[in-house]
């Protein structure tokens, strides 16, 4: 597997914000978001990427046994054909795995290859218009989530906020028990207080949670391995 970095830190976003975890960042992504903050994990003719080839067992040996919490990220981890094998190994070890995925890879197909489904949850990103990747979203992904899963919206404009509200309303018509909804602002693009004011006033977002990228507050926003 093509591994960009493995490191211990606190989770900076989502349902485990502030908890110690081991990050496993894989190389490669099928999207090119306008505000991508992990360009170093992409590869292609225009984007050279440094990575280390590692086996599943080599990666598993790097997990911090004190935490046994993993955030598998990228890039886009699900484009790697061995990701299901890695997740199966990690859950066999008793780890809880958070898979950060971009909404443009079929998660149901991936989940069918996982033995211990209770050992993982998805944090799936709905790419809004400011990302330039909205048309790549697979709507079926967002219709087949479990209550333990997370949908993340990262807004950079009023257009993004409007679509977020529309999507949440549509999902509420589908689910008897919603996945967790997290909403944040694109770092440096949208005022966080403005977004919070909208969340407080919009009835459909009453159960949503506002988030900041905690790691960008604690450390330099461009620092790696944190």
Wavefront OBJ file of the C-alpha trace (Angstrom):
o trace
v 0.000 0.000 0.000
v 1.166 3.550 -0.753
v 1.498 5.272 2.635
v 2.217 9.004 2.840
v 2.460 9.157 6.639
v 1.492 7.447 9.875
v 1.416 9.503 13.049
v -0.306 9.896 16.417
v -2.292 13.025 17.191
v -5.725 14.128 18.304
v -8.572 13.891 15.824
v -9.124 17.457 14.635
v -12.630 17.035 13.225
v -15.807 15.020 13.531
v -17.271 12.803 16.198
v -13.908 11.967 17.818
v -12.637 15.564 17.951
v -9.943 15.864 20.600
v -9.416 12.123 21.085
v -5.954 10.548 20.631
v -5.794 8.479 17.433
v -3.318 6.995 14.981
v -3.612 8.588 11.538
v -2.872 6.474 8.463
v -2.713 8.634 5.348
v -2.739 6.819 2.008
v -1.613 8.321 -1.297
v -3.858 9.167 -4.220
v -7.248 10.751 -4.769
v -9.903 10.621 -7.466
v -10.916 14.265 -6.877
v -9.176 17.628 -7.112
v -10.960 19.938 -4.671
v -10.203 23.640 -4.976
v -9.356 23.999 -1.270
v -7.508 20.691 -0.771
v -5.181 20.952 2.238
v -3.401 17.633 1.647
v -2.088 18.192 -1.865
v 1.080 16.357 -0.810
v -0.963 13.128 -0.678
v -2.095 13.318 -4.304
v -0.233 11.840 -7.224
v -0.373 12.260 -10.951
v 1.619 13.908 -13.695
v 1.049 17.363 -12.233
v 1.268 16.409 -8.555
v 4.297 14.361 -7.473
v 3.747 12.547 -4.186
v 6.221 10.981 -1.783
v 5.057 7.725 -0.233
v 6.378 4.471 1.194
v 5.246 1.047 0.002
v 4.091 -0.905 3.073
v 2.302 -4.202 3.637
v -0.878 -4.453 5.695
v 1.068 -6.054 8.552
v 3.715 -3.321 8.476
v 1.030 -0.660 8.722
v -0.803 -2.510 11.496
v 2.411 -2.714 13.524
v 2.526 1.102 13.691
v -0.828 1.408 15.503
v -0.597 2.874 18.990
v -1.908 0.125 21.273
v -2.849 2.681 23.944
v -5.466 4.277 21.680
v -6.617 1.551 19.293
v -8.419 4.301 17.417
v -7.540 4.774 13.741
v -8.354 7.523 11.286
v -7.796 6.167 7.772
v -7.508 9.104 5.417
v -5.824 10.438 2.291
v -6.126 11.527 -0.386
v -8.978 9.095 -0.758
v -8.322 5.818 1.080
v -11.033 3.799 -0.654
v -9.394 3.951 -4.089
v -6.667 1.683 -2.725
v -7.660 -1.914 -3.531
v -6.094 -3.216 -0.304
v -7.962 -0.850 2.021
v -10.582 -3.476 2.920
v -7.820 -5.940 3.847
v -6.209 -3.274 6.048
v -9.489 -2.398 7.760
v -10.224 -6.083 8.368
v -6.812 -6.492 9.999
v -7.254 -3.398 12.168
v -10.728 -4.382 13.358
v -9.482 -7.913 14.085
v -6.937 -6.222 16.381
v -9.803 -4.546 18.238
v -9.288 -1.108 16.700
v -12.085 1.355 15.967
v -11.553 2.697 12.439
v -12.836 6.012 11.129
v -12.673 6.073 7.323
v -12.564 9.595 5.910
v -13.966 9.341 2.387
v -14.886 11.951 -0.189
v -18.337 10.787 -1.301
v -17.184 9.841 -4.800
v -16.332 6.168 -4.130
v -18.983 3.477 -3.548
v -18.953 2.782 0.204
v -21.561 -0.013 0.044
v -19.295 -2.123 -2.144
v -16.432 -1.519 0.270
v -18.537 -2.348 3.334
v -19.540 -5.691 1.809
v -15.878 -6.753 2.058
v -15.573 -5.926 5.769
v -15.921 -8.726 8.337
v -16.458 -6.684 11.509
v -18.656 -3.810 10.408
v -19.271 -2.648 13.969
v -15.572 -1.833 14.200
v -15.700 1.020 11.724
v -17.630 4.115 10.779
v -17.494 6.449 7.809
v -16.950 10.178 7.839
v -18.198 11.016 4.373
v -17.704 14.451 2.870
v -20.445 15.928 0.697
v -18.474 18.130 -1.678
v -20.231 21.485 -2.016
v -19.990 23.862 -5.032
v -16.935 25.774 -3.777
v -14.967 22.512 -3.955
v -15.623 22.227 -7.703
v -16.476 18.545 -7.212
v -20.210 18.464 -6.444
v -21.063 16.616 -9.663
v -18.816 13.728 -8.550
v -20.946 12.887 -5.508
v -22.594 9.443 -5.502
v -26.024 10.074 -4.021
v -26.446 6.395 -3.170
v -23.588 6.739 -0.668
v -25.607 9.209 1.345
v -28.720 7.025 1.340
v -27.024 3.951 2.820
v -25.383 5.249 5.975
v -25.824 3.965 9.509
v -26.618 6.066 12.607
v -22.952 5.723 13.644
v -21.709 7.291 10.400
v -20.942 10.977 9.840
v -21.789 13.298 6.954
v -19.505 16.304 6.785
v -20.313 19.545 4.975
v -17.546 22.109 4.474
v -19.016 25.425 3.344
v -17.179 28.246 1.634
v -20.080 30.345 0.314
v -23.789 31.107 0.625
v -24.371 28.707 -2.269
v -22.672 25.962 -0.267
v -24.832 26.689 2.781
v -28.035 26.613 0.731
v -27.142 23.225 -0.765
v -26.245 21.872 2.685
v -29.706 22.782 3.971
v -31.368 21.241 0.902
v -29.399 17.987 1.264
v -30.143 17.673 4.993
v -33.870 18.182 4.325
v -33.818 15.444 1.673
v -31.982 13.047 3.970
v -34.492 13.626 6.767
v -37.175 12.323 4.420
v -35.202 9.076 4.007
v -33.852 8.240 7.462
v -35.791 7.273 10.572
v -32.524 7.813 12.479
v -30.113 10.222 10.835
v -26.352 9.832 10.581
v -24.420 12.480 12.494
v -24.280 15.823 10.646
v -21.218 18.050 11.004
v -20.893 21.453 9.344
v -17.753 23.567 9.124
v -16.316 26.476 7.180
v -13.571 26.225 4.573
v -10.514 27.464 6.447
v -9.857 31.125 5.614
v -12.787 31.353 3.159
v -15.967 31.727 5.231
v -16.488 33.472 8.565
v -17.271 30.843 11.201
v -19.563 33.133 13.203
v -21.662 33.768 10.101
v -22.105 30.031 9.609
v -22.988 29.475 13.274
v -25.688 32.164 13.088
v -27.285 30.337 10.150
v -27.155 26.971 11.943
v -28.874 28.489 14.980
v -31.698 29.926 12.864
v -32.284 27.061 10.412
v -34.738 24.448 11.816
v -33.461 21.628 9.607
v -29.985 22.010 11.170
v -31.176 21.809 14.782
v -29.390 18.470 15.306
v -26.283 19.378 13.288
v -22.959 20.087 14.960
v -20.677 22.934 13.998
v -17.009 22.017 13.789
v -13.661 23.732 13.427
v -10.441 22.115 12.257
v -8.949 21.895 15.731
v -5.510 20.855 14.494
v -5.242 24.101 12.498
v -5.825 26.099 15.665
v -3.346 24.213 17.834
v -0.588 23.972 15.224
v 0.373 25.938 12.134
v -2.375 25.405 9.506
v 0.181 24.010 7.035
v 2.030 21.756 9.467
v 2.082 18.052 8.610
v 2.022 15.066 10.929
v -0.305 16.674 13.453
l 1 2 3 4 5 6 7 8 9 10 11 12 13 14 15 16 17 18 19 20 21 22 23 24 25 26 27 28 29 30 31 32 33 34 35 36 37 38 39 40 41 42 43 44 45 46 47 48 49 50 51 52 53 54 55 56 57 58 59 60 61 62 63 64 65 66 67 68 69 70 71 72 73 74 75 76 77 78 79 80 81 82 83 84 85 86 87 88 89 90 91 92 93 94 95 96 97 98 99 100 101 102 103 104 105 106 107 108 109 110 111 112 113 114 115 116 117 118 119 120 121 122 123 124 125 126 127 128 129 130 131 132 133 134 135 136 137 138 139 140 141 142 143 144 145 146 147 148 149 150 151 152 153 154 155 156 157 158 159 160 161 162 163 164 165 166 167 168 169 170 171 172 173 174 175 176 177 178 179 180 181 182 183 184 185 186 187 188 189 190 191 192 193 194 195 196 197 198 199 200 201 202 203 204 205 206 207 208 209 210 211 212 213 214 215 216 217 218 219 220 221 222 223 224 225 226
